[in-house]
Amino acid sequence: MSTARCIIASLVCVLACVGCDNVVDPIASDRNGSVAIYGVLDMRTERQLLRLEALRPTIQETPGSLDGIAVRSVDEGTGITQDWALLDSTDRTGAPITLFEAFFNPRESATYRMEVHRSDSVLSYARTTIPTRPVLTTGPVVGDSSQLAQAIYLSDVNGVPERAQIAYTVTDSSEALPVTIPVAYGRLATRPVSDLSFDVVYGSDRFVVMTQLGKEVDDEGVRFRGLSLTFDLPSPEWSNVQTDNVAGGLGFFGAVGRYSYTWILDDEVVAALGWINEQSAQ
């Protein structure tokens, strides 16, 4: 795992407060009452978390106090301000950590400013912009039933789509309710890009779907209800998480977008997969 990936994993773990040591220990030569900010605005959840640490000049020094600290976020497009609530918590070693939480769904393409206040002074602040939804177009489906594939094109990406999955919604002949079966596609690029393409391989995905249904690949009676593509898109700050992007302090503040898309498969494609087409029943 790369250094950047390790930092990302640690940050996510810290914010989740699940089984993590208190590894965040910011040092600053000038103790001026500022704080370190560690946080991510996440479209995947309504609950947003931010961790704060008081700066200190050396590791031997006692950290400064966070008494009187208040946190708010500002949607710079709408001017809406959100006050964050203090959570006193501990890591798995029992060491105290300071978290703030707020409940809202970050808006696509919106820029948020995170501010840390004491009295009437802004001690530290940071900005991040929720990634804009890329534009999806589809190419023709090619290949025979075992190798059916379709090119998917994403434009205006401006990042690296991660944790991509194609989810198939089907109904087994012996069941009344549809089920959704995800097939992992992982990272769609190795570096930040503006445009990309990849193939959805329906022929091999069919094996995953049928296996999850407990069926042989050529068993009949499966009714196809639809499919979707979902992926996460980190904001540009994640391309170099070792860069401090907090003004008046230290730390990291970024965002993660999550985007889903659906499209219709032709009758002939569904038939080639051996399924009954019920996309219109969605």
N, C-alpha and C positions, 0 to 999 in steps of 0.2 A: 504494500500500500504506500502511495506517495506521501510526502510530508503534508502537502495540502489536504489530501484525503484524511489523514490522521487528525489534522486540526479541525476539519469539518465534523468528523465523527465525534471528537471530544466536545465541540461546541453544542452539537445536537444533544449529546448525552447530558451535558451540564444543564441545558435548558429543560430537559425532560425530568431532571432530578431523580433518575432511576439508576441506582447502582454505580454512581460515579464518585470518584474522590474529588476533594476540593482542590483542583489543579490550577485554578485561575488565581494568579498572585501578581497583580500589576505593580511595577516599580516605576517611579518617576522621580527625577532628581529634584524637582521643585514641588514640594508638597504645598499646594495652594488651595486645598479643599476640593479639587476636582475628583472625578470618579472615572473608572473604566466602565464602558458599556459593552455588553455582549448580548446580541439579540438577533432574531430573524422574524420578519413579518411573513406569515405563512398562509397562503390561500387554501391549504389543505385542511385547515382547522379554524374554528371560530375563536379558540382560546389562544391569545398571543402572550408570549413570555419574554421577559427581559431580565438579565442578571446584572447587578451592579457590584463593583468592588471599589473601596476607597483606595486612592493612590498612597504610596509610601516611598520614601527616598531610597531605602535599602531593605534587603530582605530581613535584616536583624531588627528593623524598626517595627513598632506596633502599627497596624493599619489605622488610618484616620477614621473618624466617626461618620456614619451615614445618618445621624440624627437630623431631623428636619428636612430630609430629602423628599422631593416630590417629583413624579414623572408624568409627562403628558406627551401625546403624539398629536400632530397636526396634519390633516390632509390638506396639502398646499393647493390643491385644485378647488376644493369646496370651502376651505377655511374651517371645517369642522374639527373641534378639539376634543380629544378623549383623555380623561384622567385615568391613570393606572393605579391599581390597588396594591398595597404592600403585602408581600407574603414573606414571613420569617420562616425559613426552612433549614434543613440540615442535609448534608450529603451522607453517604453510607457509613462514613467514619464517625458521624455525629458532629462534625464541625459545622458551625453556622454558615449559611449562605443567605444572601438577600436577593429575593426575586420580586418583580412586579408583574402583574397580569392585567389584561384587558380583554374584553369579549367583543369582537367585531370581525367582519369578513373584509380583508383588504380588497380594495377595488383594483381591477385590472388597469394597468398603465398609470395608476395614481402614484404621485410622489409624496412620501411621508417624511416629516421631520420629527425625530425623537428628541425631546428636551428633558434634561435633568435640572431641577430647580432646587435652590435653598433660599427661603424668603423670597425676595424679588429678583434674585440673580440667577441667570442661566449658567450653570457650571460647565456642562458638556452638552453637545448635541451632535446628531448625525442624520444623514438623509439616505433614503433608498427609494428606488422606483420599482413598483411591481412590473415584471416583464409584460410586454404587449403580446396578445394572442397571435401566434404565427398563422399565416394563411395556408390552408390545406387544399390541394387539388389531387385528383386521382388519375392514373394512367389506365390503359386497357389491361384486362386480365389475360394472361398468356399461360400456355402449358397444358398438359393433360391432367386428369383427375388427381394423380399422385404428386404432381409438381405445379399445380395451379399457383400463380403468383400475380401480384398486382403492385405496380410501382406507386408509391405515395410521395408526393412532393410537398415540402414545407418551405415557405418563403417568409422573409422578415423574422427570422428566428432570433438572431442576435444573442447567441448563447449555445449551450449544450443541452439538448433535451435528455433527461435522465428518467430511469425507472419507467420506461415506456412499456405498455402492454396492450395487446389486442384482446378484447373481451367478447366472447361469443355467447349470445343468449339463445338457448335452445330448450325444447320441451321433449323429454323422453316419451316414447310411445306408451310406456306403462305408468307415466306420471301425469297429473293434471296441471301442475304449476311449472312455469319455466324456471330454469336455473341459468346463472351467468358464470361462465368458465373463463378465467383469464389465462393468457399465454404471454409469458415475459419476453420482451424484446430488448430490455436493458437500455444502455446508452446509445443514442442514435448518431453520435459524432464523437470524435476523439479530441476535438478542440473547438473553441467557440467559432460558429459559422453564421453566415447570414441566410444561406439557403442550403437545403440538403434533400436527399431522396433516399428511400430504403424500400425494400420489398416486403409486403405482407405475403407470407408463403402459406396460402390456404391449404395446400395439399398436405404439408407436414403438421400444420395446426390441427387439422382434422383428427390426426392420431391422438393428440393431447385431449381434445374434446371427447372423443369416443372412449378413451381410456378412463377419463373422469366419470363418464356415465356408466362405466362397467360393461362396455360393449366391445365387440369386434369392430374393426374399422369399416367393414362392409355391411354391418347390420342395418336393416331398414327401419323406418318408422320415426326417425328423429326429425322433429319439426324446427326449422330455423326461423328465429324471430328477429335477429338483427345482430349487428356488431358495433363496436366502438373502439377508438384509439384514445388512450389517456397517457399523458406524460407530465413530468415536472420540469420546470424551466427556472433555474437559479438566476438571480440578478447578476449584473456584471461584477459586483464586488467579490463573488465567489471565484473568479478567475485568478485572484491573488489574495487569498485570505490572510496572508502574512502582512499585508499592508494595512496600517492603522488608518481607518477612515472616520475617526471620531474627533471632532473639533473641541479643543479645550480639555482633552483628556486622552484616554487610550481605549483600544478595544476594536470590536468589529460589529457592524450593523448591516444586514443584508435582507434579501427577500427571496421567496420561492413562489412561483406561479404554478398552478395546476390547470391543465386544459384538456378537454375531451371533445371528440369529434365523432360523428356518425355518417355513414353513407350507405347507399342501397346497392346490393349485389343483384345482377341480372338473373332472371329465372334459369338461364342456361348454366350459369356458374354454380348456383345452388344445387341444381340437378346433377352436375358433374361431381359434386361433393357427396352425392348420395342422400341428400336431405330433402325434406318437403319445405317449400318456400312459404312461409307465413309472415313475411316482413310487414305486410299491410295490416297485420293484427296487432302491431305494437301499440 
